[in-house]
Amino acid sequence: MISKCLFPAAGYGTRFLPATKAMPKEMLPIVSKPLIQYGVEEALSANIKTMAIVTGRGKRAIEDHFDISYELEQQIKGSSKESYLTEIRSLIQQCTFSYTRQIEMKGLGHAILSGETLIGKEPFAVILADDLCDNPQGESVLAQMRKVYERYRCSVVAIEEVAMSEVYKYGVISGKEIDSGIFMVDNMVEKPKEEEAPSNLAVIGRYILTPDIFDILRQTPPGKNGEIQITDALLEQCKKGMVLAYKFQGKRYDCGSIDGFVEATNDFYRKYH
Ligand code: G1P
């Protein structure tokens, strides 16, 4: 049973400076909704109601967003503007939010390990909010992954094919396709050079992890860029047991980059506004 979703949200968002100087990058809006709210909606669509958010300094706006703003509610009560708050109110009612702080920025693996206190000993989902996923024709990416997890009961990462010239931005896997779109991972490399990449199957910011990952992360030395990498811990997990990679249905926008952010903004404006 997966009941919790971890959101690593401590990063600085340097690519969006100066916008992210005093504002968390997870609060950047696509049209009128912050990135992290899309992430929470996706978790909820996979029937996950406990949101565990790993924050850092300067991230208090995230906590305020998932809380009631009494002053604002009073101001717009009875006006047509009230409807703008319907979605976020409903999220706050349906979900619980808990927070912990990552004190030092030592990489995604370290951020996930910082969340252990909120997760405990159960399988959990991870959403990187700057990867925005959309699948209007069917189930959300996390809901699809949940089904894969329920069938195989091991860690699952979401993957997509990227151009070889792009592999240096991602964790890249190789593996044997055991079912349509489901690969048993046999290698995983964090941000490889083109010539060192095991394939062009790139991991995107959606994971389902079994809790033994925490012990592995504790033993994982710093890797690429001197950071503790979830990719390295997952490779260790796949040597000990099994890790699956799932080619999801839908479209993913890299909203951690200006290009992806603008593309998502345009698409979402056209489709949903
Ligand atoms: C992180 C992971 C990488 C993964 C990517 C997906 O990198 O380290 O393995 O492919 O997220 O977005 P980041 O984009 O935080 O540098």
Residues whose N, C-alpha, C, O or C-beta is under 5 A from the ligand:
A	BS01	G1P	L108 D131 K169 Y170 G171 V203 I204 G205 T231
